[in-house]
Amino acid sequence: MSAIRTTCPYCGVGCGVLMTPDGKGGAKVKGDPDHPANFGRLCSKGTALGETLGLEERILTPLIDGTPDTWDTALDLVADRFEAAIRDHGPDSVAFYLSGQMLTEDYYVANKLIKGYVGTANVDTNSRLCMASSVAGHKRAFGSDTVPGTYEDLDQADLVVLVGSNLAWCHPVLYQRLVAAKKARGTKVVVVDPRRTATCDIADLHLSVASGSDAALFNALLVELADRGMVDHNYIARHVSGFDATLAAARASAPAMTGLSYRDLTTFLDWFTATERVVTVYSQGINQSESGTDKVNSILNCHLATGRIGRPGMGPFSVTGQPNAMGGREVGGLANMLACHLEIDDPAHRAAVQGFWNSPTIPKTPGLKAVDLFRAVAAGRVKALWIIHTNPAVSMPDADAVAAAIKGCDFVVVSDITQTDTTRLADVILPATAWGEKSGTVTNSDRTISRQRPFLPIPGQARDDWRMIADVATRMGWGDAFGWNSAAEVFSEYAALSGVAGDLGRDFDISGLADVDYDALTPTRWPVNAHQQGGRFFTKGGFFTEDARARMLPITPRGPVARTAPRYPFRLNTGRVRDQWHTMTRTALSPRLNQHIAEPFLEIHPADAAALGLAPATLVRVSSPEGQAIMRVAITDRVQRGHVFAPMHWTADTAPTGRVDALVAAVTDPVSGQPESKGSVVAVAALNPSWYGFAVSVDAQSPDATYWARSRHAGGWRCELAGLEVPSDWEAYARALFNLPDATCLSVEDRVRGTYRLALMEGGRALAALFVAPEPVHLARGHLAAAVGQAGAALLAGRPDAGVTDPGPTVCACLNVGLNTITTAIAAQSLKTVDEIGAALQAGTSCGSCRPELAALLAQRLEAAEWLCCTNPVRDSSRESSVVAGMHEQTHTPDLQDHELASLQ
């Protein structure tokens, strides 16, 4: 079969992919060389998309109270319960919670139903958790949620400032684009981040600012720009208001808040002031803050003051986290917006949308934003809730309280493709089509609209989201307004509505696509109308305010509301890891992606770890006023003293005690409503389990332990375990863990060392094995995962036979190159550069997101050699564990510590 052009379902880069179905339910994956977002590049997640297409985890029939039922029965029930709530309690008693995973057409239909026909603005999206502060900052400064620049600006800039953005891991294809620009034109890169991330590998300057001090940094920059005569007074006179008051406020703030050295701060100010072509890229580190909107505007202020906006190689650039976060913003997916960047609180805008829809109503005021929405659910004010393609029981702040709210709601319907922590709380589950089966559009971070096209048949009774929403609308009496026959018809209506917005002077206008050949639509950057196609905004002003002038806003930096105290002495930063995405409902299906980092962890500074008596690879209990979690210890100076970092991916299915958002306080930005995900306060204490374990099996385990984290591998499943109490009978425990009551048991016990090893056999093959020790278990995990179901009793050795190579934990996920393979090649071939590793092993030659880790392994090798050569070495406790573990992974502690969470450099 020929390849189908579609768009990757992960981050907001919006990469084009070519999918070639294999006729067996799978497909081959290749980057689309003609797509302007990626030109054929893919990251590790995109490369592994073919491993995530199976149906074994899919919901394929409607479920009512957990029991399969028909579509008619399920949709009748949804319509009846929503109608009853509206009749008895008013339209604000119902709500939708949507997702940046939805296609634009799905988003549009949901918003049309709830705002134009139900008559409430109680519809929000998980984009509130990642990009709402950017939306609010744009609107305050530009009068609209407009991203001024394009990806090409990264190619043309002389200085790129990355603020709160770990581009190497979160947007790897953009990172590689920046690497290429740096190599071609010598682009300088500044990384502004309290934590040393993988992106720092290409940084000419890393500004390890004090947490939350970004606005103070950009205020200092604004003052410096003014004092050095770099303000573009002509641009300000013609196009900008508020400069004098903004500069006065900036002069009143204290650069010392940043915690930076004089040298680093001065270097940054020198580079920015002296360089015209500057792009400032910002992401969650800015947005996920209780003062995120102010931070966004502090960045925009500097670009407006200098006129460095809307021209090649310069401007502020917000990079989004989801594949259609931008599309959701465009259709009015947020509670405070209407479709096509029109405003709820503008009577003319409301009348225009209602008139176009010919709808019976339109809300006059914004609805409940995400945090307030779930508080209303908890309080019983929301009686009926529809959640679509998101997992708020894990991803919302104060996640335990959110899960309890959903569980207690009178009626909950969830549309999704697999079971999640949230679907298990639903009264009705509706089976949706997945990526690869659905048809629609998405918009990426630089305003490029791309098609998602189906290349697989729709399985079971799964149904497109737009269609199931329209079916409910029909049952509620509004069938004439929701009678589309295809996603193409939905898109055409939406594009036509955008023309109304354009006539009202708004930025978002794709009316030129209303009659486009939908199937043949190529990637297109908006706006698209009779007057303009694509391009940059604001080169010559033209802002979307009443007087067409931008607004600079006085910003007073403020510290976090939550203060550390003796009971909670650490500040928690949360984020992502390279090969997983959101709550892993897709990426965890890929054995390859699970080999990089297999369990939740907490980064902590060596001095803090020493004060708490923590050893590498042990476990800690992390507590906050909201909840608790248990995680693996990663001791590293990547984080500052007094700060800890944990990723947000794990769920009740993968590591129930590792749900990090259970720790995060539901504190929000007062303007955007976006939660603070980077500054909650926590306490950290050693867990001190009585035993640690590692399990590997052909079939999924059913763990019963104080701590466990499981993941897929190519031959089955693996699981890390630990317990506060020792089971009285290890054989009985293992049989229950693996659900193998009749298998033959082989075991080895060392009572002196307190270790126990057990294999459950069938036909001479080990179907499962359990390894237990009083300390973190030293094993060749990759070897065991590959051998289970194939090897016999030799599996109990825990390491390969002599002469058999164990590749070790995966470092390069694209080409499946392991740590031990790399370190062996470095030593045997005297490899000295990342490019030499690539030439020898191909590692780092695909998406390139592992290149920082390869560089770190080279550095570790050099440090180890220097240490071994010293007659009186000074032992650096922050490095010793990584050096030693990197040299001896095959017999050392869990993968996560085997290369000092190796790859987290």
Secondary structure by P-SEA (a helix, b strand, c coil): ccbbbbbbcccccbbbbbbbbccccbbbbbccccccccccccccccccccccccccccccbbbcccccccaaaaaaaaaaaaaaaaaccccccbbbbbcccccaaaaaaaaaaaaccccccccccccccccaaaaaaaaaacccccccccccccccccbbbbcccccccccaaaaaaaaaaaaacbbbbbbbccccccccccccccccccccaaaaaaaaaaaaaaaacccaaaaaaccccaaaaaaaaaaacccccccccaaaaaaaaaaaaaccbbbbbbccccccccaaaaaaaaaaaaaaaacccccccbbbbbbbccccaaaaaaacccccccccccccccaaaaaaaaaaaccccccccccccaaaaaaaaaaccccbbbbccccccccccaaaaaaaaaaaccbbbbbccccccccccccbbbbbbcccccccccccccbbbbbbccccccccccccaaaaaaaaaaaaccccccccccaaaaaaaaaaaaaaaaaaccccccccccccccccccccccccccccccccccccccccccccbbbbbbbbbbcccccccccccbbbbbbcccccccccccccccccccccccbbbbbbcaaaaaaacccccbbbbbbcccbbbbbbbbbcccccccbbbbbccccccccccccccccccccccccccccccccccbbbbbccccccccccccccccccccbbbbbbcccccccccccccccccaaaaaaaaacccccccccccccccbbbbbbbbccccccbbbbbcccccccaaaaaaaccccccccccccccccccccccccccccccccaaaaaaaaaaaccccaaaaaaacccccccccaaaaaaaaaaaaaaaaaaaaccccccccccaaaaaaaacccccccccccccccccc
